[in-house]
């Protein structure tokens, strides 16, 4: 197929060459005048060339629906489970063995003990004398163990004090519901021994990877309130934040 602009372009070039030759001869003083250049007729394009010169309209693209990208995962809600759900006023503890984690208030102290099976952390309010019960405190200990301490599965343990109001109740922690032992410990040495409540405990063993996480909680009196907050609410928040793996 011929290029559609070739014929007009040749005509323009030839016409320009003829005009230039005419003026060159006239300027030389020749007595004979060169015949005037005849315009070259522009060839009429054939129907096929006209058809090829007509631009073809671009095909209209059919719009396609763009898939909506999946929503980004919602970050852990503050005040949820450890370690990402801890409050700004809390710290997170993560077991080195990856078996559990929990949040605890930044104004409480953390003490760890190597039990031989793992590291057992205890979170407690600061004690001025560790040999004595401190008034109105919360203390929580988590420890991993390969098996239950009791062959019968009884979560209760004894104490040197008089135990009253012993009961076993279901307790939810780390997405699991387990049997928990609640006990009130009284001073047996005072007159009317059962009238002075020293501390309350909560004990349980939570199934975890290849073993159990033992949880021991103690709240001391006499008021069981610290800076206007009930100590069992302070401990309850730590328990609610616990993640058991």
C-alpha positions as CSV (number, residue, x, y, z in Angstrom):
1,X,0.0,0.0,0.0
2,X,1.3,3.5,-0.9
3,X,1.8,6.0,2.0
4,X,-1.1,8.3,1.8
5,X,0.9,11.5,2.0
6,X,3.5,10.5,-0.7
7,X,1.7,12.0,-3.8
8,X,1.0,15.5,-2.3
9,X,4.5,15.7,-0.9
10,X,6.1,15.0,-4.3
11,X,3.9,17.7,-6.0
12,X,4.9,20.3,-3.5
13,X,8.6,19.6,-4.0
14,X,8.4,19.7,-7.7
15,X,6.4,22.9,-7.8
16,X,9.0,24.6,-5.6
17,X,11.8,23.4,-7.8
18,X,10.1,24.9,-10.9
19,X,9.5,28.3,-9.4
20,X,13.2,28.5,-8.3
21,X,14.4,27.7,-11.9
22,X,12.2,30.4,-13.4
23,X,13.6,33.2,-11.2
24,X,17.2,32.0,-11.7
25,X,16.9,32.3,-15.5
26,X,15.2,35.7,-15.4
27,X,17.9,37.2,-13.2
28,X,20.6,36.2,-15.7
29,X,19.3,38.7,-18.4
30,X,18.4,36.1,-21.0
31,X,16.4,37.4,-23.8
32,X,14.4,34.2,-23.9
33,X,11.9,33.9,-21.1
34,X,11.5,30.6,-19.6
35,X,8.0,29.3,-19.9
36,X,6.1,29.7,-16.7
37,X,6.0,26.6,-14.6
38,X,2.9,24.6,-14.9
39,X,1.3,23.5,-11.6
40,X,1.5,19.8,-11.2
41,X,-1.9,18.3,-10.7
42,X,-2.5,16.7,-7.4
43,X,-3.6,13.1,-7.9
44,X,-6.9,12.2,-6.5
45,X,-6.5,9.3,-3.9
46,X,-8.3,6.1,-4.7
47,X,-11.3,5.0,-2.6
48,X,-9.0,2.4,-1.0
49,X,-6.5,5.1,-0.1
50,X,-9.2,7.3,1.3
51,X,-10.5,4.5,3.4
52,X,-7.0,3.8,4.8
53,X,-6.5,7.5,5.5
54,X,-9.7,7.7,7.6
55,X,-8.7,7.3,11.3
56,X,-10.3,4.3,12.9
57,X,-12.1,5.2,16.1
58,X,-10.5,3.6,19.2
59,X,-12.5,0.8,20.7
60,X,-14.2,1.9,23.9
61,X,-13.0,-0.1,26.8
62,X,-15.6,-1.8,28.9
63,X,-15.1,-0.7,32.5
64,X,-14.1,-3.5,34.9
65,X,-14.9,-3.6,38.5
66,X,-11.8,-3.1,40.7
67,X,-11.7,-5.5,43.5
68,X,-11.8,-3.9,46.9
69,X,-8.7,-4.7,48.8
70,X,-9.2,-6.6,52.1
71,X,-9.4,-4.4,55.2
72,X,-6.3,-4.1,57.3
73,X,-6.5,-6.1,60.5
74,X,-7.8,-4.2,63.4
75,X,-5.1,-3.5,66.0
76,X,-5.6,-5.0,69.4
77,X,-7.9,-2.9,71.5
78,X,-6.1,-1.2,74.4
79,X,-7.1,-2.8,77.6
80,X,-7.3,-6.3,76.1
81,X,-5.0,-9.2,76.4
82,X,-1.2,-9.0,76.7
83,X,1.1,-8.1,75.2
84,X,-0.5,-5.7,72.6
85,X,-3.6,-4.9,74.6
86,X,-1.9,-3.4,77.7
87,X,-2.9,0.0,78.8
88,X,-0.6,3.0,78.7
89,X,-0.2,2.8,82.4
90,X,0.7,-0.9,82.3
91,X,3.7,-3.1,81.4
92,X,3.6,-6.4,79.6
93,X,5.3,-9.6,80.8
94,X,5.9,-12.4,78.2
95,X,7.1,-15.8,79.4
96,X,10.5,-16.6,77.9
97,X,9.1,-20.0,77.0
98,X,6.2,-18.4,75.1
99,X,3.6,-20.1,77.3
100,X,1.8,-17.1,78.7
101,X,1.7,-13.3,79.0
102,X,-0.1,-10.7,81.0
103,X,-0.3,-6.9,81.7
104,X,0.3,-5.4,85.1
105,X,0.3,-1.8,86.5
106,X,3.6,0.0,86.1
107,X,3.6,0.9,89.8
108,X,3.8,-2.8,90.8
109,X,7.1,-4.6,91.1
110,X,8.0,-7.8,89.2
111,X,10.1,-10.5,90.8
112,X,11.1,-13.7,89.0
113,X,12.2,-17.1,90.3
114,X,13.7,-20.0,88.3
115,X,11.7,-23.1,89.4
116,X,13.7,-25.5,87.4
117,X,10.9,-26.0,84.9
118,X,10.7,-22.3,83.9
119,X,10.7,-18.7,85.1
120,X,7.9,-17.9,87.6
121,X,7.1,-14.2,87.7
122,X,5.4,-12.6,90.7
123,X,3.7,-9.2,90.4
124,X,3.0,-7.4,93.7
125,X,2.8,-4.1,95.3
126,X,6.1,-3.0,96.9
127,X,6.7,-4.6,100.3
128,X,8.6,-2.9,103.1
129,X,9.2,-6.2,104.8
130,X,8.9,-9.4,102.8
131,X,8.7,-11.5,105.9
132,X,5.4,-9.9,106.9
133,X,2.0,-9.5,105.2
134,X,1.7,-6.0,103.9
135,X,-1.7,-4.3,104.3
136,X,-4.0,-3.9,101.3
137,X,-2.0,-5.4,98.5
138,X,-2.4,-7.6,95.5
139,X,0.1,-10.3,94.6
140,X,-0.1,-12.7,91.6
141,X,2.3,-15.5,90.6
142,X,2.3,-17.4,87.3
143,X,4.4,-20.5,86.8
144,X,4.6,-23.2,84.1
145,X,4.6,-26.8,85.3
146,X,4.7,-30.0,83.4
147,X,1.9,-31.6,85.4
148,X,-0.7,-30.8,88.0
149,X,0.5,-30.4,91.6
150,X,-2.4,-32.5,92.8
151,X,-3.0,-35.9,91.4
152,X,-6.8,-35.4,92.0
153,X,-6.8,-32.1,90.2
154,X,-7.9,-30.3,93.4
155,X,-6.7,-26.7,93.0
156,X,-6.7,-25.9,96.7
157,X,-3.6,-25.8,98.9
158,X,-3.3,-25.4,102.7
159,X,-1.8,-22.5,104.6
160,X,-0.5,-21.9,108.1
161,X,-3.6,-19.8,108.9
162,X,-7.1,-20.9,109.6
163,X,-9.0,-21.4,106.3
164,X,-12.6,-20.5,106.1
165,X,-15.1,-20.2,103.2
166,X,-13.2,-22.6,101.0
167,X,-15.1,-23.1,97.7
168,X,-14.3,-24.3,94.1
169,X,-15.8,-22.2,91.3
170,X,-15.4,-22.1,87.5
171,X,-13.1,-19.3,86.4
172,X,-12.4,-18.0,82.9
173,X,-8.8,-17.0,82.0
174,X,-7.0,-16.9,78.7
175,X,-10.0,-18.2,76.8
176,X,-10.2,-21.3,79.1
177,X,-12.6,-22.1,81.9
178,X,-11.0,-24.0,84.8
179,X,-11.8,-25.0,88.4
180,X,-10.5,-22.3,90.8
181,X,-10.1,-22.5,94.6
182,X,-11.1,-19.5,96.6
183,X,-10.1,-19.4,100.3
184,X,-10.2,-16.9,103.2
185,X,-7.3,-17.0,105.6
186,X,-7.8,-15.9,109.2
187,X,-5.4,-15.3,112.1
188,X,-5.9,-18.2,114.5
189,X,-3.8,-16.6,117.3
190,X,-6.1,-13.7,118.1
191,X,-9.1,-14.0,120.4
192,X,-12.1,-15.0,118.4
193,X,-9.7,-16.4,115.8
194,X,-12.2,-16.5,112.9
195,X,-12.9,-12.8,113.2
196,X,-9.7,-11.3,111.7
197,X,-9.4,-11.9,107.9
198,X,-5.7,-11.6,106.9
199,X,-5.9,-12.4,103.2
200,X,-7.9,-14.1,100.4
201,X,-6.5,-16.4,97.8
202,X,-7.4,-17.6,94.4
203,X,-5.6,-20.7,92.9
204,X,-5.9,-22.5,89.6
205,X,-4.0,-24.6,87.1
206,X,-4.6,-23.7,83.5
207,X,-3.9,-26.2,80.6
208,X,-1.1,-24.8,78.4
209,X,1.3,-26.2,75.8
210,X,2.7,-29.5,77.1
211,X,1.7,-28.7,80.7
212,X,-0.1,-26.2,82.9
213,X,0.2,-22.6,84.0
214,X,-0.2,-22.4,87.8
215,X,-1.8,-19.1,88.9
216,X,-1.8,-18.0,92.5
217,X,-3.4,-14.7,93.7
218,X,-3.4,-13.2,97.2
219,X,-5.2,-10.1,98.4
220,X,-4.4,-8.7,101.9
221,X,-6.6,-6.8,104.3
222,X,-7.6,-5.3,106.5
223,X,-9.5,-3.0,104.1
224,X,-8.7,-4.7,100.8
225,X,-8.7,-1.3,99.2
226,X,-5.6,0.5,97.8
227,X,-5.7,4.2,96.9
228,X,-9.5,4.0,96.5
229,X,-9.5,0.9,94.3
230,X,-10.4,-2.6,95.6
231,X,-7.4,-4.9,95.4
232,X,-9.4,-7.7,93.8
233,X,-10.2,-5.3,90.9
234,X,-6.5,-4.6,90.5
235,X,-5.8,-8.4,90.4
236,X,-8.8,-9.0,88.3
237,X,-7.5,-6.7,85.5
238,X,-4.2,-8.7,85.5
239,X,-6.1,-12.0,85.2
240,X,-8.3,-10.6,82.5
241,X,-5.3,-9.6,80.5
242,X,-3.6,-12.9,80.7
243,X,-3.0,-14.9,77.5
244,X,-2.3,-18.6,77.8
245,X,-0.7,-20.4,74.9
